[in-house]
C-alpha cells in the first residue's frame, strides 16, 4: 500500500472581483498537483468560485483578506474559504429564483461531496468544500 502524500496549500487575496481569476488559477494548480481529472477540476473551480464570489459580495468593502486553503485529508480534498465579511445564513429556496440569484449554494452542493458553512469567531464566514479523491486509473 502506498502512503498518502501530505498536501496543504493556501492563498490569501483582497476580497475583490478582480482577484477571483487568481483564485481559479490556484484551484487549477491544486487540481493538477493532485492529478484530478478535467471534470472534477471544473467542478472544483466552479464551487470555489461561487463561494469566493459570495465572500466578495458580502465583504462589506472592509478589505479584510479572503483566504483559500486546500489540504489533503486521507482520500479527500478539503478546501476552506474564509472571509471577514458579514455572516448570513443561507436562504432556502424552492427551485429557480425569479431574479436568477441565490444559485451559488445549490450549485456548490450539487458539485461537491460535502459543503459546510459556519460563522467564524469574531465575524466572517467559513465555507468548507470536500471532494473525494479517486484513485488514478491504471492503463
FENDA-V808196 format. One record per pair of residues at least 24 apart in sequence whose C-alpha atoms are under 7 Angstrom apart, sorted by sequence separation. I is the first residue (numbers start at 1). J is the second residue. If there is no record, write none. Layout:
((I | J) (I | J))
//
This chain:
((24 | 49) (59 | 84) (60 | 85) (59 | 85) (60 | 86) (58 | 85) (59 | 86) (55 | 83) (58 | 86) (20 | 49) (52 | 81) (55 | 85) (87 | 119) (87 | 123) (86 | 123) (87 | 124) (85 | 123) (86 | 124) (87 | 125) (17 | 56) (84 | 123) (85 | 124) (16 | 56) (84 | 124) (15 | 56) (83 | 124) (84 | 125) (83 | 125) (82 | 125) (83 | 126) (15 | 59) (82 | 126) (81 | 126) (82 | 127) (80 | 126) (81 | 127) (80 | 127) (81 | 128) (15 | 63) (80 | 128) (14 | 63) (79 | 128) (80 | 129) (14 | 64) (15 | 65) (78 | 128) (79 | 129) (14 | 65) (15 | 66) (78 | 129) (79 | 130) (13 | 65) (14 | 66) (78 | 130) (12 | 65) (13 | 66) (77 | 130) (78 | 131) (12 | 66) (13 | 67) (50 | 104) (76 | 130) (77 | 131) (12 | 67) (76 | 131) (77 | 132) (11 | 67) (12 | 68) (76 | 132) (77 | 133) (11 | 68) (75 | 132) (76 | 133) (10 | 68) (11 | 69) (75 | 133) (10 | 69) (9 | 69) (10 | 70) (47 | 107) (9 | 70) (47 | 108) (8 | 70) (9 | 71) (8 | 71) (7 | 71) (8 | 72) (47 | 111) (7 | 72) (6 | 72) (43 | 111) (4 | 74) (51 | 127))
//
